[in-house]
Amino acid sequence: VQLVESGGGLVQPGGSLTLSCAASGGIFGLYAMGWYRQAPGKQRELVAAITGGFGGGRATYIESVKGRFNISRDNAKRMVYLQMNSLESEDTAVYYCRVENNPWWGQGTQVTVSS
């Protein structure tokens, strides 16, 4: 499975960005997918995840992004998205998508929140 993220960039505090992750290979619809981030000097953390398979699409979030971020997926397009609103400087990081419980990661996309 190959994953390619896009959509990162520079945004002012309070702004919005939507990250996209395109997957190739594998049976995408069955996979649980996650968005992670890693800020300078910090460990990589799971930001949001979404289940796969029959009845999938259930999302979970870390506390700090609840109400601001939304993870979604389009199995027909083999895409997973992370919509980020009300961005804060603390959200600055490299964001990665991953097939949960597997060693398949994207290359990451930089998100910088700064005025």
N, C-alpha and C positions, 0 to 999 in steps of 0.2 A: 504494500500500500504506500502510495506517495501522497503527501499533503503539501499544499502550497497556500500560504496565507497572503492576503493583500488587504489594503485599506488603511494601513497605519499612516501617521503623519503628525504634523504639529497643529495643535488646537489650543485655543484660549480656555482658561478655566470657565466652567459652565457650558462649554460647547459639547458637541456630539460627534461621534465617529461610528461607522459600522465596519467591522472587520469581517472578512470573508475567508473561508478555507475550502479549497477545492480538493476533492479526493479522487484518486484514480486507483484502480485495482481493488481486489477484495469484494466483499458483499457489503457495501456501505450501509445499507438500511439496517443491517443487523448490529452494527457497532454502536456502543455508547461512545460519545464524543465529548472531549473536554477542551476548554480554553484555559491556558495557564499564562502566567506572567512572571517575569523576573526583572526586578529592579536592580540597579547597580549596588553591589555589596550585600544583596539579599538572596535568600533561597527562592527557588522557583516555587510558585504556589498555584494551586488549582483555584480558578476564579469562578468558573461555571461549568456545569456538565449537563448533558441531555441524554436520556436513555434511547436505545435503539430497539429493533425487533418489533414484534406484534404488540400493539398498544404502547409503543414507545413515544417519546416526545416529552417525557416528564423532566423538568429542569430543576436543578439545585444551584445555589449560589453561596459564596462566602458572605458573611454578614456585611462587610464594608461596601458591597456593591448592590445589595438587595434594594429594589426599587429604582435603581439607576441603570442597571445592565439587563439585557434580555438576550438569552441564547435561543436560537431556533435552527431548524434544519429543513432542507428540501431534498428528500431522498431521490426524487426523479432527476434532480440536477447534481446529485452527489455533493451537496454543499452544506456547510454549517456556518452560521453567522453569529456575531456578537455585536449587538447594538448597544452602544455606550452613550449614556446621556449624563448631563450634569457632571462633566468630567472635572476631576480635582488634580492638583499637582501630584498627589500621592498615587494617582493612577499611571504615572509615567513609568514605562517599563517596555521590555520586549515581550510581545504577546505571541504565544505558540498554540497551535491546535494539536490535538493528539487523539489517537484512537485509544480509548481507555483500556487499561490492563494489557497493553501491547507496546512494543518498543517503537512504534511508528509516530514520529514527530514531524512537524513542519519545520521550516528554516527560521521562522519568526518574522514578525513585523514590528517596527518601532513605533510606539505611541508616546508622544511628548506633549504634556499639558503645561503650557507656560504662557505668560502674558508678555 
